[in-house]
């Protein structure tokens, strides 16, 4: 771990330059990935360790990043818990029988997390591929990931993405203990799932709370903070740093810091220097270029990259990333260009 600038930055230690990777760096913008998708569905790729490792490795090598995040999906734990889902073109993930009652939550299974071992097997293959230090002496970091309790619960309850999260919040506000039981069951499954990934060689675990921005500070604090904090602490007890990332969460950042995560991911709406001032000096941050900037002329991209680096003001504990995932049709050359800028200016 000490030879990985990415892991050192996660731990708020000095590095020779700013490490970088990209959210959704293996995805539909990349021709190599689309060639694989011609023969396999998204879930087939996730559940096949050979293919998931190949996709992960191809993207990391093509982009020259400092960390490879395993190709998987947030919703994979739903299946062993007893909830089937699929990806529908134009709609994203669809849970066919959403949970809306205490009785349904009581039936959720927490004993089958071992079925997710294919993700750990893919991590092991990626780790072996990148076992040797690179030409500059740096050890490429391996990132595993899990969903945060609120975000996974939202998918389970809403049955997919949502604009207002009406059903999720209705259950969250319920007084019959349903929400608390759901949080407990998710933490149980996610802890075992994360442990599998760490055992396989993940250097860092990122917790995605994609929909936390739908919550007020009061609701986040009352209904989500304790569960997320417990999950963060359990993962850290495995001996790895935790990155905690949400979208549209500027107002939640001080409360998210209370989880004790080693790194907070910033979306592009939050100026990095402002976030630094809000959070204080003793926590690492990740981000936060607007992913749509990757469609801009390269002189604009360079200006924005330099702006973020300057906002960090050479403080330790910065991982350069996007403020959300790379979107389809993004020019691959521009993603590579960002990496070259980081290596030059970071």
Secondary structure, DSSP 8 states (H G I E B T S, - for coil): -TT-HHHHHHTT---SS-EE--TT-SSTTSHHHHHHHTTS-HHHHHH-HHHHHHHHHHHHHHHT-SEEE----TTHHHHHTT--EEEETTTEEEESS---SHHHHHT---S-GGGGHHHHHHHHHHHHHT-S--TTS---EEEEEEE-HHHHHHHHHHSS--SS-HHHHHHHT-SSSHHHHHHHHHHHHHHHHHHHHHHHT-SEEEEEETTGGGS-HHHHHHHTHHHHHHHHHHHHTTT-EEEEEESS-GGGHHHHHTT--SEEE--TTS-HHHHHHHH-TTSEEE--B-GGGGGS-HHHHHHHHHHHHHHHTT-SSEEE-BSS---TT--HHHHHHHHHHHHHH-
